[in-house]
């Protein structure tokens, strides 16, 4: 292009043109180019960081949902509930559902089954929950085709339904005071927890000089404490109400009465076979009574042991019931009896030593109190299960067994015993307590 005087535009500013050429060859020009490229790279890294951070956050949220679902599923599985539905419900409660409120799909996939991958694949008693959903990207989609701008994110968890529940002492009365009473110089030392369902402000009454030292104490209501004895740790109050932890164990069915006598006296040795005893079993004197492994149905009359008789029975369960003809009576161990009794280690009653009929009307009169009161040296291995009647543990006995579980309507510890309760369940199926709990394993 020409301007007045015939000079071209390119010739108007020779100095500026020379400066530009010189700048392009200088270090300053190269730095500008490198800075521009570095800024682009930094922006790409920042964008990638945003995408990765978002995907990582979503995976963490999915992991929480999968963990919650797997734990809920295993808990339901342990008690023969609808474990798949329970798992899905907890995943949903943690924000991951397959359907939106308007009926459209969220893209979420929830899978619940026994493990299909990993070290527990195919094993019974385990639950796997998988939660997955395609997640959008914000920066990476600039470089990806439209049909590839999401990333599949998945989290999963595996739980066992065969873990041991933390508790070994359960008081089930829901409202009264003194659902658990510890008096005198009796002490309780246990590597497990005490759980009290009563909502009363004095659900747990502790008096005297004995020390209660357990893993944890949970109370729906509160505690009333007097005397010099310590309670460790400090109980957790206002616990959510809970139910019978052995409610799904199937009760035995009484058979017909046998001619076998349930009244045993004297100093000799008597061997009993599993049967239905329509007037219960009454043992006195100083003899030895051997119970062959199996289930003993006490249909009326209960089990009474007085004097210095010695009881021996491995793999036994005593089911205590009654009817209008043969009236219900409690379990009573008194005197100086030294007994070695242990529950079955397999089968539907594994871990259950005493099993009170759940249909017995809950009441707390003296004729319904189950009592274990005798000399030291007793080895009582198994669950003492009295869901609608009280249990009193008294005297100078000390439980020396590998494990003891007490589940009763009300519980009272009295006397001078230092009761040590252990939690060695290695003899039971899966090495777990008969009161199961879910456990996250993967």
N, C-alpha and C positions, 0 to 999 in steps of 0.2 A: 504494500500500500504506500502511496505517495502523499506527502503533505506539501504545504506551501514551500516553495524554494526547491522542490524536487527531492528532498531528502526522505529516505525510507524510515519507518518507525524503528526498525532494528538498529538504525544508526543514530537514533536520537539520544540513547542513553548508553554510550559505550562503557562508561565507568561502572554502571550497575551490572551490565552483562559480564564484565570481567570479574566483578566481585562474586557473582553467583557461581561462575566456573571455579573460582578459587575456593569458595566455601565447600563445594562438592568434593574437592580433593583434600580438604582439611580434616583434622581429627574431630572437630566439632560436628561436621556433617555425618561422619560415621557413627558417632555417639548418638546422634538423633535417631538414626535408623535402628541402631541396637536397642535404644530405649523404647522405641515404638514396638519393636518385636517383643521385648521383655514385658511391656504392659499387656500386650495381647496374651502372652503365655500366663501372666499372673491372673488375668481375667478368666482364662480357661481353667486354671487351677482352682480359683475361687468358686467358679461355677460348678466344677467337678466336686469340690468339697461340700457345696450346698446339697448337691444330689446325693452324694454318699452319706452325708449326715442325716438327711431326711430318710433314706432307705434304712439306715441303721436304727433310727428312732422307731420306724414302723416295725422292724424286726423285733426290737425290744418289747414293744406293745403286744405283738403277737406272742412272744415268749411268755409274757405274764398271763395272757389268756390261755395258752396251751398248758402252762403249769397249773393254773387254777382248774381247768377242765379235767386234767389228768388226776389231780388229787381228789376232786369231787367224784369222778368216775370210780376210782379205786375204793373210796369210802363206801359208795353204794354197792360196789361189787363185794366188799367184805361182808355185807349184811344182806346179800341176795336181792338187792334192789335193782331198778332199771338203770344200770350203770352208764349205758350209752347216752340215754336221755339226760342223766345228771351231768355228764361231761359236757354235752352240747349246751345245756342251760348255763353252766358257768362260763363257757367261752362267750356265749351271747351277753352275759352280764358284764363281761370285760370289754365290750364294745365291738365284737366281731360277729356279725350275723350274715346270713346268706341272702336275705331278702330285705329290701328297704320298706319303709312304711307305705310307699305308693305301689308296692308289689313288684318293683323291678329288682333285678339282680345286683348285688353289690360286688360280685366277682370273688367273694370269699368262698373258700372250700374248707370244710371241716370234716376230718376223718377221725373216727373213733373205733378202735378194735384192740384185740390183743396185739402185742408188738409184732410188726412185720419187718423190722430192720434192727440192726445193732445187736449187742450182746444178749438181749433178752428176747430175740425174735422167736415167736412160736411158743413161748412159755406161758403156761396157765397161771392165773393169779396176778397177771400184770396188765396194765392198761396203757396204750399209746394214744396220744391225741396230736393231730397235725392241723395247723392253721396256715393257710396260704392265701395270697391275694396279689394280683399284678399291681405294682405301684408306679405312678407316673414319674417322669423325670422333668426337670425344668431347664437344664442347660444342655444335657446330652442329646435331647431331642432335636436340637439345632443341627446336629451332625448325623442323625439317624433318620431312616425313612419313617414315614407316618405310621406304618404298621409295626414298627419296632421301637417305639418310643416309651415302652413300659418295661419294667424289670420284675420278674417273678420273685417274690419274697416269701419264705416259708420258715416257720419255727415249729418245733415238736418237743414233746416231753413224754417220758415213760415213768409210771409210778407202780409201786407194788401194793397190792391189797392185803399183803400178808405180814405187814409190820405189827409190832406190839403197841397197843395203846399205852399212853403214859401212866394211867391210873392203876392202882391195885386195891384201893379202898374207896368204895362208893356207897354213899347214903342216899337213898332214893325218895325219902319222904319229901313231898313238894312244898309243905307249908309250915310244919310244926317246929317248935323250938327243940333244941337238943337232938337234932337228927344224928349228930355225932357228939358223944360225950366222952371225955377223957378225964378221969378223976384219980385221986390218991397219988401214989408214987409210981404209977404205971408209966412206962415210957414207950414211945413208938419210934423206931428207927427204920427207915425204908429208903431204897433207891428208886422209889416210884412216887406217884402223886396221890393225894387225897382229893376227892371230888364230892361235894355236898350239894344236893339239888334243892334243899329247902330255901325258901325266900324269906324266912323269919330272920329278924335282926340278931337273934341268938341261935342260929342254925347250928353253930359249932360252939359247944360249951367246954371250956378247959379250966379245970381247977386242980389244986394239989401241987405237988413238987415234981411230978414227972416231966420229962422233956419230950417234946414232939419234934423230931427232926426228919424231914422227908424231902423229896425233890421239889415238889410244889404243892400248894394247897389252894384249891379253887372253890369258892362258895357263891351260890346264887344270892344268898342273903348276907348275914354278917356273923361276927364271932363275939362271944362273951367270955372274958378271961379273968381268972382270979387265982391266987396262990403264987408260989415262987417259980413254978415250972415254966420253962421257955417254950416258945413255938417258933420253929424255924423252917422255912423262911416266913416272912410276913404274908398272911393269906391274901390272895387276890379276891376281892369281893365283887358283887354285882355281876357275877358270871352269868352268861346266858343259860336258861334252863336246859337240861338234857334229859334223855330217856334212859331206860334200862339198857345197859351195854351188852347184855346177853339175851336180849329179847328174841332173837332169831334162832337161838339154839332149840332144836326140836325136842319136846318133852317125851320121855318114854311112855309107853302105854301099859297100864296094869294088866296082868294076866289073871288067871284063876288062882285061888289060894292053894297052897301046897300043904300036905300034912306035916311038913317040917315045922318043928316047934321053934318059936322065936324067944322062948324064955330059957335063959342059960344061967345056971348057978354052979357053985362048987369051985374046985381047984384043978380040974382036969383040962384036957385040950379038946376043943370042939371045932370041927370044920364045917362051914356053911357053904352052900352052893347058891348061885344067883336064882332068885325066885320072887314071888309076890307073897309078902308076909302080911296077912290081913289084920293082925293085931300088933304089927310092928315087931321090933326086936328089943328085948329087955335083958341086959347082961349085968350080973352081980357076982360077988365072990372074988376069988384070986386066980381064976383059971386063965387060959389062953384061948382066944377065939380067932380062928383063921378064916378069912373071907377069900374064897376063890375068885379070881378075876371075873368081872361081869357087872351087871346092873341089879341092884337089890331094890325092889319096890316095897316101900313101907306104906301099905294102904290102911291107915289108921294105926294109932299107937306110937308112931314115931320110932326113935332110937334112943334108948336110955342106957347109960353105962354108969354104974356106981361101984364103989369099992376099989379094989386094986387090980381089976381084971386087965389083961394085956390083949390089945387088938392088933391084928396083923392082916393087912390086905393091900396087894399091889394091883393096880389096874381096875379099881372098883369105883362105882358111882352109887350113891344112895339117893333114890328119888322118893321124897316124902310127900304123901298125899293123904286123902281120906274121903269118906263118903258118909251118907246118913246112917249106914249100918256100922261102919268102922270109923269112928270119929278121929279127925286129924289131931295129932299131938306133935310137939316140937322135938328137936334134937337136943339131948342133954348129956354132956360128959361131966361128971362130978367125981369127987373123991380123989384118989391118987392113981387113977388110970394112966398108964403109959401106952400110947397108941402109935403105931406106925402104919399110916394109911396114905395111899397115893392114888391119884386119878388115872384113868386110861391115858395112854400116850398116842392113841390113834382112834379113828372112828368118829361118829357124830358127837360123842360126849367127851372127846379128848380134852383133858384139862379140868373137867367138872367132877368134883368129889361129892359135894352135897348139892342137891337140886330140889328146891321146894316148889311144889305145884303152884303155878301162877294164878290159878283160879281160887286159891284160898283167900278169903276176904281179909284185906289189910286191917290189922288191929293190934294193939299194943298191950293187951292184958297179960298177966303173969303166965297164963296157960299157953301163950303163943310164943314166948321168948325162947329162942335157941341159945343154949349155953355151952361154952367150952371152958371148963374150970377144972384144973387138975394139977398134977405135979410136973416138974421140969422133965425135959427129955422127950416130949411129944414131937413126932415128925408127921405133920399133916400137910401133904403136898396136893394142891389143887384149889379150885375155886369153891368157896363157901357161899352158895347162891341162895339167898332168902329174899326174893324180891318184894314180898308183901308182909313179912314178919320180921321182928327185931332179932339181932344177934348180940349176945353179951359175951365178951371175952374177959375172963377174970382168973383169979388165983395167981399162982407163981410160975405158970408155964411160960416157956419161951419157944416160939416157933422156929425150929431148926431146919426146916425143909428148904429145898432148892427154890421153891416159889410158893406163895400163898396169895390168893386173891379173895377179898371180902366184898360181896355185894349184898346189901341188906336194906330193908325198909328203914330201920334205925340201927345204929351201931353204938355200943358202949364198951369202953375199955376201962376196967376197974381192977383194983388190987395192987400188987407190987411187982408185976412182971415187966421186964424190959423186952419188949417184943421187937425182934429184928425180922423184917420181912425182905426176902431176897427175890430177885427177878431172873433167875436162871431158867429159861424156857427151852434149853437145848434138847430136852427129851421130847418136846412136842413137835407136831408137824411144822415144817419150815422154821423151827426154832423160835416160834412166836407165841405170844400170850393168846389164850382163847378169846380175849377181847382184842379185836383187830383194829388197826389204824392204817391209813394210807401213808406211803413214804415215797418221796421223789427220788428216783434212782438214776435218771438220765435226762 
